[in-house]
Amino acid sequence: MPTAEQAMGMIETLDIAVFQVKTESTLSDRKSFLRVQNFARSVFGHYVYLEVGSHIGGSLFPHLIDPACEAAISVDARPTAQPDERSQVFHYPENSAARMIAVLSDWIPPAAMAKLTTIDSDVSDVSPEAVDPRATLALIDGEHTDTACFSDFVGVLPLMEQDCVVAFHDANLIADAILNAERFLDHLGITHETVFLPDTVAVLGLGRLASAVRDRLQPHALDRKTFLDLSQRQLWSHIAKVHSPKIHAELEGLRSDNSQLVKEIERMQKASRDAEARVAAMTSSTTWRASAPVRAVVDRIKRRFAR
């Protein structure tokens, strides 16, 4: 484990080796996390970090060992499974705050761990009074559906200072939620700026931090339109690939059902033709013609009794 001085040097130089606890992020994501952390350190001096969706604490680790981070709040409902925009369900066995604390404690000294507060809840249910002082830097990395992510963003806002930074992990999966967050901020009249960092980290600067995010992080950012267009195509492609076997199976089932239906229609058509042939044979027979007067009398009797 690196010393505190070594860890700080790694954070400042964007050395991703500082991530000592497993995190579900790419190497470029980790570098982007550190870039955002350094940005927060420079604009705030000292900051309060809030994270939605922590699992075993991999992305919490650099903040807990950072003296500039005064407090870290982990908000996580701790589901054992959750859906995803990729039309899949992802499982998180043994997902608990106790497990996360145990993992982090193996790497972080008690004094740094004392900065950590865990809240086992959906962030929308967290009272603003539970986060004091309010956070200045947040990471949303919970359920990766557009609905849940936008709900997390709305839930995070009351827990933040007016001038703050909100980052999103796996922005390629929840791009629509980020666009909705921008529209929501427009509706509230809150100044904001969004940049997309490699690989999949979106950063929203709010209030007076909007221009700082644009000026200082945009030079390291991806092209917005290219990122959003590519993310959408990749998401659709992934969904099609995942569900292709099921779709093919359903099509085969439909073909089988259709084949059976065609056979039943052909059988019924043949039965109808056979019946028509029997009727035609009967009506053209000598017996049918000879019995015509009798049938006429019967018909008159039926009509008389029907009055």
Secondary structure, 3 states (H helix, E strand, C coil): CCCHHHHHHHHHCCCHHHCCCCCCCCHHHHHHHHHHHHHHHHHHCCEEEEEECCCCCCCCHHHHCCCCEEEEEEECCCCCEEEECCCCEEECCCCCHHHHHHHHHCCCCHHHHCCEEEECCCHHHCCHHHCCCCEEEEEECCCECHHHHHHHHHHHHHHEEEEEEEEEECCCCCHHHHHHHHHHHHHHCCCEEEEEECCCEEEEEECCHHHHHHHHHHHHCCCHHHHHHHHHHHHHHHHHHHHHHHHHHHHHHHHHHHHHHHHHHHHHHHHHHHHHHHHHHHHCCHHHHHCHHHHHHHHHHHHHHHC
